[in-house]
Amino acid sequence: MQTLSSSPVLPERRSAHTPVDEALLARIIGEYEEMPGLSLTPQQAQRLWRLDEATCRASLNFLVHRRVLAITPRGRYVKSEHADR
């Protein structure tokens, strides 16, 4: 199985029982760093990274907790102004 960060081919959908991994988190962070102003709903993020709902929400919320991402009042995930870089 190819890693998420190096594969140009879309990975299979991840199972709800698959733990969040560092490669996935790095890919999400990379997308936000490469596209300033990126603002995604949970459903858009789920489609973009081909994740099941539980894995997607767990990954995004982990990054919110780490202050890498923030949630707007409209429920969109954006790069946090407090991201440590």
N, C-alpha and C positions, 0 to 999 in steps of 0.2 A: 504494500500500500504506500502511495506517495504521500509526502508531507504536504500540508496545506500551504505552507509558505513558499515552496519551490515548484509546485505543479501548475502548469498553465491549463491543465484539464480540470474541469470541475470535479470535486470529490463526491463520493456518494453521500446521500443524506446521512447525518449522524443520528444515532439512536438516542432516545431520551435518557438512556442509562449510561451514555458515554460521558465521562468526566470532562470538564473543561481542561484543555491542555495549553501549554505555553505557546505552541506553534499557532494555534487558533488565536490566542490573545495577541500575539505578535502580528498576525495578519490583519486583525481588526485595527490595531493601533496604526499599522502601516497605511491602511486605507485612509484613516483620518488625517495622518500627517501628509500624505500625498495629495489629498483633495481638500484644501482649506474651504471651510464653509459647509462641509458635508453635514447633512442633517437628515437622519433616517428615523422612520417609525420602526417599531419592533418588527412589523411584518415585512417592511422593505429590507431590513437587515437580515432577516431570516431567509429571504429569497436571494439576496446578494451573496451570502456565504453558504447557501444551501444547508441550513441547519434546521433541526426540529425546534419547536417553540421553546421547550424547556432548556435546551442547550444554549439557544440564542439569548434568552432572557438571563440565564445564569451568567453568561459571558459578559453581556452588556452591563448587568448590575454589578458584577465584580469590578469592572473598569470604572464604574461610577463610584463605587466604594473606595477605590484607589485614587480617585480624583483625576483620572485620565479623561473620562467622559463626564458629561453632565446631562440632565434631563430637562428639557424646556417645559414651560407651563402647558404646552400642547402635546407633551408626551414624546417628543423627538429626542434622539440621542445626538449630541454634538460634542466636539472636542471641548474639554473644560478649559476655562481661562486660568485655572490653577494647576494645569498639568505641569508636572516637574520635568523639565527638559534641560 
